[in-house]
Amino acid sequence: MRSWLASVVLCAACGPELLDSTAVVDGDVESGSVMAGQSVGMVTREQSVKDILDELVAQAVDALVAREAAGAA
């Protein structure tokens, strides 16, 4: 199984015709390759790792609370 870093290196070293589409088609980013920079257009601001993790945790908590509330209704 390829590591994520190996996939990025492969992506940078090869043309798109040689890339494994497992990550794109199946969502398997652990053994599939991903395009470096394919989502760079979605970046709107610089954040510290702490801020990113805090934001992700808050979103996860909100999603779990909403899921629990929907299940109770």
C-alpha positions as CSV (number, residue, x, y, z in Angstrom):
1,M,0.0,0.0,0.0
2,R,1.4,3.4,-1.0
3,S,1.6,6.2,1.6
4,W,0.0,9.5,1.0
5,L,3.4,11.1,0.5
6,A,4.4,8.5,-2.0
7,S,1.2,9.3,-3.9
8,V,2.0,13.0,-4.0
9,V,5.5,12.3,-5.2
10,L,4.2,9.9,-7.9
11,C,1.7,12.6,-8.9
12,A,4.5,15.2,-9.2
13,A,6.8,12.8,-11.1
14,C,4.4,11.3,-13.6
15,G,1.8,12.6,-16.1
16,P,-1.9,12.4,-15.3
17,E,-2.2,9.3,-17.5
18,L,-0.1,7.3,-15.1
19,L,-2.0,8.3,-11.9
20,D,-4.1,5.9,-9.9
21,S,-7.7,7.1,-9.7
22,T,-8.5,5.2,-6.5
23,A,-8.6,8.3,-4.4
24,V,-10.8,10.2,-6.9
25,V,-13.1,7.4,-7.8
26,D,-13.3,5.4,-4.6
27,G,-12.4,8.1,-2.1
28,D,-9.5,5.9,-0.9
29,V,-6.8,8.6,-0.2
30,E,-4.6,6.1,1.7
31,S,-3.9,3.8,-1.3
32,G,-4.9,6.0,-4.1
33,S,-3.1,9.1,-5.5
34,V,-4.3,12.6,-5.1
35,M,-3.5,15.7,-7.1
36,A,-1.2,18.1,-5.3
37,G,-2.9,21.5,-5.5
38,Q,-6.2,20.3,-6.9
39,S,-8.1,22.1,-4.1
40,V,-5.8,25.1,-3.7
41,G,-8.5,27.4,-5.1
42,M,-10.6,26.7,-2.1
43,V,-8.0,28.2,0.3
44,T,-9.3,31.6,1.4
45,R,-7.0,32.3,4.4
46,E,-4.0,31.2,6.3
47,Q,-4.6,29.4,9.6
48,S,-2.5,27.8,12.2
49,V,-2.8,24.0,12.7
50,K,-4.5,24.7,16.1
51,D,-7.1,26.9,14.5
52,I,-7.8,24.4,11.8
53,L,-8.2,21.6,14.3
54,D,-10.4,23.7,16.6
55,E,-12.6,24.5,13.7
56,L,-12.8,20.8,12.6
57,V,-13.6,19.7,16.1
58,A,-16.3,22.3,16.5
59,Q,-17.9,21.2,13.2
60,A,-17.8,17.6,14.2
61,V,-19.4,18.4,17.6
62,D,-22.1,20.4,15.8
63,A,-22.7,17.5,13.4
64,L,-23.0,14.9,16.1
65,V,-25.4,17.1,18.1
66,A,-27.6,17.6,15.1
67,R,-27.5,13.9,14.3
68,E,-28.5,13.1,17.8
69,A,-31.3,15.6,17.8
70,A,-32.6,14.3,14.5
71,G,-32.6,10.7,15.9
72,A,-34.5,11.8,19.0
73,A,-37.2,13.6,17.0
